[in-house]
Amino acid sequence: MNNLRRLDINLLLTLDVLLAEHNVTRAAQRLHLSQPSVSVHLAKLRELFDDPLLLPGPRGMRPTARAEALREPLRRALEALELAVAPASPFDPGAATQTWSVAASDYGESTVLLPALAGLRAAAPGTRLAVHELDPAQMVRQVEQGVIDLALHTREDAPPGLRHRVLFSERYVLVGRAGHPRLRRRPSLAQFGKLDHVVVSPDGGGFHGITDSVLAQAGLARRVVLSVPHFLFVLSTLASTDLVAMLPARLVRDNPALKVVEPPLAVPGYEMVMLWHERSHRDPAHRWLREFIVAAL
């Protein structure tokens, strides 16, 4: 490391050209420098390596054994450095082979990833997609360490410090099975409270949600008889029972097995966002994936 601190990249570039040309004048022309400048560089290089490096010969200059030993390692090192500092090449989805990792709840899977999946397979057939269970407590660490590339979460509950983009705004609707006898029309607030409700509790076992908070502000309550951790189980439950649920509208649209009506109270919705870390913000492949998901929605 001490040797590296003594190095000047311009001296190494000069040495690389000198070892290729064996001539100070031609090296100066290639480097767009004056001949005296190249000679000064050569003098510094000789001092740095404690070796003459290039000696006068009958046809130009000939390298010393030390210079010959330097030639290939120096060339490889400069090529690697050039590659490291070169501008990022454009992302070609058709030739891409990477694996993307996205953290999402089953709601995010259904409303964000599923609409994008067919197009993603067509545009980037050589890539793979790994979907991880959303763990808000671990999200920041996961994106910092590259365990996941993107997370899909609500804006209100998104951790600070991450890049984000709003995907859509969501609202709640009242849902039951098709032909539900008490959902032939929009129920009154009193009728709403007497229905048997299901709630989604991501942490498990909770019987209180945003709808209950709104009801409590008006001094009202509803009857919640089932608590489940996943949205998709709710859909199957509603289709086969007389239970009802307040669900995000995107999750239930175009589902012939379900009846959707406007609830008799206004329940605040939320914004769905895509989250990622600064470390991957400018990566061409990562940027392409983000834009593709947005376009798919």
N, C-alpha and C positions, 0 to 999 in steps of 0.2 A: 504493500500500500504506500510505503514511503517513496518507492521508486515511481509509482504512478503520479504522486503529487508533484514530482519533479518534471513530469513530461508536459510537453506542449503539443497539442494535436497537430498544429501546423508543421512542427518539426517532423512528426511521424509521416505526414502526407508527403513532405519533401523527400524523406528517406525512401518511401515506397516508390516514388517516381525515379529517383536516382538509381535504385536497384534495378529498375526496369530499363532505363536508358543508358546507364554507364557513361553519362555525359552531362556536364553541368549546363551547357548551353541549351541542349535539347530539353533537359528537365525544366529549365527556366521558362522555355516557350510553352511547355505543357501546363505549367503552374501559373502562367501569366504573371511571372515575377521577373525582376531584372537578374542578370547573371550574378552581380555582386551580392544580392539578397540570398540567392541560393547558396553561394559560397559561405556566407555568414551562417546560414542554417547548418551547412555541413560541418563547419567548425564547432558549433554548439553540440551537434550530434556526436562528434568524435569525443568531445569532453564528457558528454553524458554517458556514453557507452565505454569510455576509456579504451577506444579502439580506432584505428584509422578508417575503418569501414570501406573506403574506396581508395585505391592506390593508382597512380599514373601507370598506364600501360601503352603498348605500341599502337593500339587502336582504341583510344578513349581510356576509360578507367576500368579496373577490375576489382571485384569485391573481395574483401578478406574472408577468412573462414567464419568470423563472427557475423559479418554481413550476410553471408550465404545462409547461416543458421537462422537469421532473423527474417529472411525473405518471406517464406510461406506463413509462419505464424502472424507476421505483421499484416500480410495481405488478408488473411482470414479475419483478423481482429478489425481491420478497417471496413471490410465488407459487412461484418456483423453490426458495427457501429452505424454504418450508413443505413442498414435495414432498420435499426432501432429508431433512428430519428427521421426516417422517411415518412411522408404523409400517409395516413391510413388509406388503404386501397378501398374502392367502392365495394359494397357488399353485393354479392351475386347469389340471390336465394336459390337459383336453380342448381348451383354447384356446391351449396353449403352442406356441411355434415355435422354441425354442432348439435348439442343437446341443450334445450332451454328448460329452465325450471321455474315454475310458477306456483305460488302459494295462493290457495283460494278455498273458500267454503263451498259447500255443495250449491249454494245460491250463485256464487261467482262462477262456478263451473258451468252451470246451466245458462246463465244470462250473458256471460262474457266469452268464455272459452268455446262453448258449443257452437255459437254462431260463427266463430272464426275458424273452427277446426277444418272443415272441408276445404276452404280456400287456402289455408296454411299448408295442407297436405299437397294441394295442387301446385302452389307457388314454390314451395321448398320441400320437395319430396325426399331429399336425403337427410333432413333434420329429424330430431326426435323431441317430444314434449313430455316432460315429467311434471305431474301435478302433485304438489305437496299439500297436506292438510294445513289450513291457515292456523297459525299460532301467534296471536298478536303480541304476546309477551316475548317471543323470540324473533320477531320480524326484523328488527333493526340489526341484531347480530347476524341473522341469516343473510341479509343483503350485503352487509359490510364484508362478510367472509366469502361471498360468492356462492353460498349454499343454494340460494334462490336468486333468480334474475329479476322477477317481478312479484309483487303481491297485490291482490285485489281485495279492497276493504272499503268500509264506509269512511267518508271524509271526516266525520265527527270524531271517529275513534282512531284515526290514523296517527301514528307517532310523529312528533315533530322532527325536523332535520332531514327528512327524506324528500326527494323529488316526487312530484305527483302530477297527475293529469285527471281532470274530471271526465268520466266516461258517459254518465247520464244521470238524470234525476229520477228518483223512484217514488212512487206513492203507494198507499195501502188500499186494498179493496177487501170486501167481505166475500168469502168463498165457501161454497158447500157443494154437495154432489148435484149433478144434473137431475132435475125433477124433485129437488128438496122441497117438501111441502110448505116450509116456512120461509122460503126464499123466492116465492113466485113474484113477489114485488119487494121493493125496498122496505125493510122492517122499521118500525118506530124505535126510538131509543129504549123504551120500556121492553119491547119485544126482543131487541138486540141483547139486553142484559139477561134475558131468560133462556137464550140459546146455550147449548153445550159447546164450549169453545176449546180449541187446541192452541197452545202457544209453543213457539220454538225458543228453547233456552239453550244457547250454545255452550254454556257452562254446565248444563245438565240439572234437571230437577226444579228449575224455577217456574213459578206460576204467575209471574207478574211481568208485563211488558209495557211498551209505550202506550198501547191502548188503555191499559189499566191506569196509567198515570193521568191520562186525559180524563178518564171517567172519574177518578178520585178528585180532580180539581172541581168537578161539578157535583161532588157528593154522591156519586153513583158507583156501581160495581157491576161486573159481569160474572158469569159462572164458568170458571176454567176447570175442566175435568181431566185434561191430558197435557202433559209436558214432554216434549221430545227434543233431541239435540240437533236434528237435521230436517231441512225443508222437504226433501224428497219423500221422506216417510209420511209427512203430513199430507202430501198430495194423494198417496195411496189410501191413507186413512179417510180422507174426506170423500173419496170416490166410492168407498164401500160402507160408509156409516152415515148417520145424520148429524155428525159433528160439523162445526163450522170453524173458520179461522180467518183472522185478519192477516193477509199475505201481500207481499210485493206484487204489483200488477204484472210486471214482466214475467214472473214465474208461472203465471196461470193463463196467460193469453193464448187463444187458439187451442184450448184444451176441451174437447167435446164432452169429456166425462165430468166437467165441473160447471157449476153455475156461479157467475160473478155478478155481484150487485154493488152499488155504491153504499158505503156504510152510513148510518144515521148521525155520525159525528165526524168532525174533521180531525184526523190523526196526522201529525207532521211526518213527512217523508224524509228522505235522505239522498245524498249524492254518493254515487259509487265512483271510486277513484282507483287508478293504477299507480303503484308506488315503486320506486327504485332508488338505488344509491348513486351518489355523485360519481363514484368510481367507474360506473358503466354508462354514464349519461351521454358521452360523446362517441361511444363505440358504435361503428357503423351497423353491425349485426343487431345489436340491442336496439338501436334507433329504428331500424327497419321493422323489428318485431312490434315495437310500441305503435308505430304508425299503421301497421297492418291490422292490429287489434282495433284501433280507433276506426279505421275504414270499414271493418267488418260490422261495426255497430251502427 
